[in-house]
Amino acid sequence: MRDQDVEPTGVIDAHIHLFDPSRKQGVPWPDKSEAVLYQPALPPRYEQIARPHGVVGAIAVECSPWLADNDWLAELVERSPTMLGFVGNLQPESPGFRADLDRLHRNPRFLGIRCGNLWGRDLHAAIESAAFVEGLRILSEHELVLETANQDAPLIEAALRISDRVPSLRIVLDHLPNASMPVDKNERARVDANLRELAQRPQTYAKGSEIVHRVRGRLPLNAGAYRETLDRIWNLFGEDRILYGSDWPNSDTVASYAHLFSVARGYLQTRSKNAQLKFFRNNSRAVYRWTARTPEQAG
């Protein structure tokens, strides 16, 4: 067996979602009609699925627009040592943003916020707001992360404009392998130029989440089918600024955790052992600055 074929250990999954539809207040997502997703997605269930693949820690990304759910998620993460931290949901332009951010930031597990094409919001339009930009400056002053999802041409352009206005802000581009790209050649060239420019910014990272997805109606479960897209991202951002995320349990609507991890691992086998360590572990620490809670996470 080659050195690159060894199963990764000490893996940090930088993108999972936690929710519980059985709560009295229910959940804003997923909907009851989503049979695969509409069940409790809590740490014990995740650990049972992910630990066989060498996963020792995870970062929960808020999937609810309800302000109070930041606190619900914070309490859940605190009770679960596998959870290294969480990315919350706050609106930077809201009058109470600073107070809410200060309150959440007192929790060492709080790592940042998520904005993008979610919950009817438009990051491309929001960047025109002075209050929104000021909120992002405050986020940067707190040394917290901004995550953007789900990627398309306007969102990628918005991330670049945010980086222009708040250069010190660390930005994570979620789900870049499954970005919605324009068909028009000129529009695609503009997106590519924006990505190249973003890749030149050392504060910008690409998350290798949603690697497995449907391609022209098919669902490939081999790394080779995604190699061209992943090579392009890797060549742009380099081995120091791309990191692993599963998107569990949303990923269950596409493929099992075992399948998606196998594809990610299969692609990384073409890279050095050091590059694998960065992708599966070290780069998440670099961007989120998480603190280990277990000896396995400390490495």
N, C-alpha and C positions, 0 to 999 in steps of 0.2 A: 504493500500500500504506500502510495506517495505521501509525503508530508502534507500536501494540500488536500488530501482526501480525508484527513482526520476530522471527525465530527467537531464543530465548533463548541467550545465550552465558555462559560462566563458571559453568555450573550445577553445584551441589553436590548429589549424591544422598545423602541422609542415612540410607538404609536399604537395604543389600544384604547378602547372605549369601555366605560363602565356605566351600567344603568340597571334599574330594577322596576319593571312594569308592575310588580305586585305592590308597590308603594300606594298608600291611600290616595295621593295626589296624581298617581300615574306618571307618565313620562311624555314629553313632547315628541320624542323620537325613540324607538321606531313606532310606526303605526301598527295597530292590531292586525291589519291585513298582511303584514310582513311575517309570515309564519316562521321562517327560519330565525329571524331576529327577535321576535316578540317573546322573550323569556329572560329571566335574570342573567345578566352578564356581570358577574362579580369575581373578585380575586381567586377564591378557591377553584372555581370552574376553569378560569384562565390558567392557573398554575398547573392543574392536572393535564391540560392540553399542551402547554408550552414547555414545561420542565423536561420532558423526554428529549427535547431538541437542544438542551444545554442552556436554556434561558434561565437566568437567575435574577433578573430585574426588569421592570417595565415602567413606562411613563404613560399615565392616563391623560387623554386629551378630551376635554369637555365636549359633550355632544348634545348639550341642552342650552337654549337661549335664556332660560330662567335664571335670574340673578342668584336666587337662593340655592340653586343646585351647585354653585361653586363651593358653598359650605358643606353641602351633602357629600360632594366628591372629596373635599379635604378631609372630612372625618373618616370616610371609607379608606382613603389612602393611608392615613395615619395608623389605622388598625392593621394594616397589611404590610409587613416588612419587605415583601417582594416589590411593592410599589415604591419606586424611587422618588416620585413626585407627580405633579399634575399641571397641565396647561389649562387655564380657566377661560371663561367667556365674560368679557367686559367690553363695553362700547367706549372707546377712547374719547368720543365727542360728548358723552353724557355729563351733566353737571356734577354728578356724584362720583365720577371716575377716580379722581385722586384719592378720595376717602376710601372707596372700595379697594383700590389698589394697595393703599397703605395697610389696610386691615388684612388683606390676603397675604401681603408680603411679610407680615410678622410670622407667618408659617414658613419654615425653611423648606417645605415640600413644594411650595408654590414656585413655578418655573417661568410662567409667562402667560400670554393670552393668544387666542386664535381669532383671526378675522379673515374674511374672504367671501366667496360665493356661497354663503350659508345663511339660512334663516331670513331670506329675502334681502340681505344686505349687499351692497355694491362697493367694494373697496376702491374701485376705479373712480367712482363719484365721490366717495368719502374723503379722498386725499385733497379735494378742493376746499375742505373745511379747515379753517385755522384752528378750531377747537380740536379736531381730530389729530392734526399734526402736533399740536401742543401735548395732547394725551400720549402720543408716541414718544415725544421727547421725555416725558415723565417716566414712561416705561423704560426707556434707555437709561435714564439716570438711576433707576432701581436695578440696573443690570439684568433685566429680564428679557425674555425672547418673544418675538412676534412670529406666529405661524400663519401661513396663508394657504387656503384650500377653497375650492377645488380648481386646479390650474387650467386656465385658458389664456388666450392672447391678452385681453384687457387686464386680467389679474397679474400676469407676468409683468406687463408694462407698469401697473400700479406699484408692484414691489420695487421696481427700479426707481420710480419717482419717490417712493418712501425712503429708499436708500440714499437718494440725492439730498433729501431734506433732513434726514436724521442719520447721518453717516455712521454714528456709533452704535446704532441699533442692530442687534443680532436678529437675522431673519432666517426662518426655515421654510423652504418651499415644499409643502406636503404633496404627496402623490404625483410627483413629477413624471414618473414612468408612464402614467396613464393620463397625461395632460391632453386636453381637447385642442388639437392643432388645426388651424385653418387650411382649407384645400387650396385656396388661391396662392400662387407662387409668390407674389409680391408681399401678401400679408404674412405668409410663412417666413419669408426672408426677414421681415421686421421682427417677428417673434424670435427667430434665431439670433438676430443682432442683439435684442434685449437680453436674452439668456447669456450670450457671450459677455455682455457688459456686466451683468449680475455676477457671473462667475469670476470676474476680476476683483470683486469686492470681498475681502477676506472675512467680512462679517456675515456673509450669506452662505447657507448650507442647503443641500438637496437631500430630501428624505426618500430613501428607496422603499416607499410604501406603494401599494397597488401595482406591484410588478406584474402579478398574474391578472390578466384581464382578457376579455374577448377581443379577438383580432379577426376582422372580416367574418364575424359570425361563428368563429371557432374559439375553443378554449384550450390553447396549448399548455401542457404541463411539463415542458422541458425548457431548460435555460436557453437553448439555441434559438428558440422562437423570439426571445426578447433581447438577444445579444446586441443587435444593431442599436436599439433604443438605449440600452444600458451603457453601451460603449460611448455613445454620444454624450450622455450625462457625465460619465466617468471622465471622459477626456476634457470636458468643460470644467468641472469642479475639482477633479483630482481626488486622490485617495484620502486626503485630509478633511474633505468637506462633503462627504456623502455617507449616510448612516441608515441602519436597518430599522424598519418599522413594519409591523404586520397588518395594521388596520383591523385587528380582531375586535369584535366578532363580525363587523361589516364584511370582512373577507369571507366569512362562511357562506355568503350568498353567491360566491364565485367558486371557491375551492376550499378544501380542508386546510387547517394550519400545517399539517404535515406536507401537503403538496406545495403550498406557497413557500415554506421554509426550504424545501428541497430545491425549488427553482432558484431561490436566492443563493443558497449554498453552492448549487451547481455553477452559477455564474461566477461566484467568488473563487472557485477552484482554479480559475485561470489567472488569479492574482497571487502575489506573494503572501506568505503567512503573516507578515507585518501589516499588509494592506487588509487582510481579512480581519485581523484584530481591531484595526481602526474602524472598519465598517460595522462590525458586530458589537463594538464596545466603546472604544476610546473616543470616537468622534461625537458620540452622544454626550459623553462627559464634557468634552471641549465646548460644545455649544450650550448645553443646559446647565453645566456646572453643578451637577447633582452630587450629593453626598451619599456614600455607601452606607447601608443599614445592616448589612450582613457580611461575614467574612468572604463569602463567594463573590459578592459585589465589589469588595475591596480589591480582589484579584491577587 
